[in-house]
């Protein structure tokens, strides 16, 4: 989800944290063949979450919103030579 124009500093910070979680998940899927293959085969699900250090609450974000795209594009990104 995109931020609305005029978003507050708190809204921007919360958005950046979520974007960072999804970016980390994407890096795991792109650069870790064992994890990527287990996700592709349905052996493992990769879910993101944000831990609030003040409240101790965890906000589970679920799987990457572009998971099928990320998994599908790996064949062209990885050199198997």
JOSUL-V129659 format. One record per residue. N is the residue number from 1. RES is the residue in one letter. PHI is phi as a letter, one per 40 degrees, with the letter a starting at -180 (NA if undefined). PSI is psi in degrees with one decimal (* if undefined). OMEGA is omega in degrees with one decimal (* if undefined). Layout:
n->N res->RES phi->PHI psi->PSI omega->OMEGA
n->N res->RES phi->PHI psi->PSI omega->OMEGA
This chain:
n->1 res->X phi->NA psi->140.1 omega->179.2
n->2 res->X phi->c psi->157.2 omega->176.6
n->3 res->X phi->c psi->145.4 omega->176.3
n->4 res->X phi->c psi->149.2 omega->175.1
n->5 res->X phi->d psi->140.3 omega->179.8
n->6 res->X phi->g psi->18.4 omega->179.9
n->7 res->X phi->c psi->146.4 omega->179.8
n->8 res->X phi->c psi->165.9 omega->178.3
n->9 res->X phi->d psi->-38.6 omega->178.4
n->10 res->X phi->c psi->-40.7 omega->178.4
n->11 res->X phi->c psi->-40.8 omega->178.6
n->12 res->X phi->c psi->-45.4 omega->179.9
n->13 res->X phi->c psi->-44.2 omega->179.7
n->14 res->X phi->c psi->-38.9 omega->179.1
n->15 res->X phi->c psi->-43.0 omega->179.6
n->16 res->X phi->c psi->-39.5 omega->179.0
n->17 res->X phi->c psi->-46.3 omega->-179.3
n->18 res->X phi->c psi->-41.6 omega->178.0
n->19 res->X phi->c psi->-40.3 omega->179.4
n->20 res->X phi->c psi->-39.2 omega->177.4
n->21 res->X phi->c psi->-47.5 omega->-179.3
n->22 res->X phi->c psi->-34.1 omega->176.7
n->23 res->X phi->c psi->-40.4 omega->176.8
n->24 res->X phi->c psi->-40.8 omega->177.4
n->25 res->X phi->c psi->-41.8 omega->179.7
n->26 res->X phi->c psi->-41.8 omega->177.7
n->27 res->X phi->c psi->-42.2 omega->177.2
n->28 res->X phi->d psi->-44.7 omega->-177.6
n->29 res->X phi->c psi->-35.0 omega->-178.5
n->30 res->X phi->c psi->-42.4 omega->-170.7
n->31 res->X phi->b psi->-7.7 omega->178.1
n->32 res->X phi->b psi->99.4 omega->-179.7
n->33 res->X phi->c psi->-42.3 omega->179.2
n->34 res->X phi->d psi->-43.8 omega->179.0
n->35 res->X phi->c psi->-46.4 omega->-179.1
n->36 res->X phi->d psi->-45.9 omega->-178.3
n->37 res->X phi->c psi->-40.0 omega->178.4
n->38 res->X phi->c psi->-37.1 omega->176.3
n->39 res->X phi->c psi->-44.7 omega->178.9
n->40 res->X phi->d psi->-40.8 omega->-177.0
n->41 res->X phi->c psi->-3.7 omega->179.3
n->42 res->X phi->g psi->10.1 omega->179.3
n->43 res->X phi->c psi->-27.9 omega->-176.1
n->44 res->X phi->b psi->144.5 omega->169.9
n->45 res->X phi->b psi->137.2 omega->178.7
n->46 res->X phi->b psi->117.1 omega->-179.1
n->47 res->X phi->b psi->142.3 omega->177.6
n->48 res->X phi->c psi->156.8 omega->178.5
n->49 res->X phi->a psi->156.7 omega->177.0
n->50 res->X phi->b psi->125.7 omega->178.5
n->51 res->X phi->c psi->125.4 omega->176.6
n->52 res->X phi->c psi->109.4 omega->-174.8
n->53 res->X phi->c psi->-24.3 omega->-179.3
n->54 res->X phi->c psi->-48.2 omega->-175.1
n->55 res->X phi->c psi->-20.1 omega->-175.8
n->56 res->X phi->g psi->4.8 omega->-179.5
n->57 res->X phi->c psi->150.4 omega->177.1
n->58 res->X phi->b psi->127.9 omega->176.8
n->59 res->X phi->b psi->106.8 omega->-179.4
n->60 res->X phi->c psi->125.2 omega->-176.2
n->61 res->X phi->c psi->-14.2 omega->-180.0
n->62 res->X phi->g psi->-163.4 omega->-179.2
n->63 res->X phi->c psi->162.8 omega->179.3
n->64 res->X phi->c psi->132.9 omega->-177.5
n->65 res->X phi->c psi->-20.3 omega->178.9
n->66 res->X phi->b psi->27.0 omega->-176.1
n->67 res->X phi->d psi->-50.2 omega->-179.3
n->68 res->X phi->c psi->-38.2 omega->178.9
n->69 res->X phi->c psi->-45.2 omega->-179.8
n->70 res->X phi->c psi->-45.0 omega->-179.6
n->71 res->X phi->c psi->-36.1 omega->-178.0
n->72 res->X phi->c psi->-30.2 omega->-175.5
n->73 res->X phi->c psi->-4.9 omega->-176.7
n->74 res->X phi->c psi->-31.9 omega->-177.2
n->75 res->X phi->d psi->-33.7 omega->-179.3
n->76 res->X phi->c psi->-14.7 omega->-175.4
n->77 res->X phi->c psi->-20.9 omega->-172.3
n->78 res->X phi->b psi->123.6 omega->178.4
n->79 res->X phi->c psi->118.8 omega->-178.3
n->80 res->X phi->b psi->8.2 omega->178.4
n->81 res->X phi->c psi->* omega->*
